[in-house]
């Protein structure tokens, strides 16, 4: 993801997460840490064949722990495997950051996302009450410990017709 992707990403963000969408400033702040030798972030966009952004994801690294910050897939691309492909790329980034542990928060009412994370080996480790505001929705905290062969946990099934760019 680059700065010129922020506006189309924001459109998708507002459509998918109307109550708790990220702001332009939040994306700018994350992207400020995504380049250079001291980078601690990886943000990706997925584009359809016609160049439309149909998904995005982000990961932050701190020490030996990475945190999946966000994954989103356009409604017309849900169920195509794109979310899995984005997650696989983020897990590869966690490996590159040398983070054997990956954390994430997921809305307790987002069963589809929970099932995706479980397929990749994430396990529930707790809750954050009222985490998603203003809706006061709890977050399920999940963790993946990949160990020394973390690259294999990332998966690699590509989704045809969708390019993922960082």
Helices and strands as residue ranges (DSSP letters): G 3-5, H 6-16, H 24-31, E 41-47, E 53-62, E 65-73, G 75-77, H 82-96, E 101-107, H 111-119, E 123-132, E 137-145, G 147-149, H 150-153, E 163-165
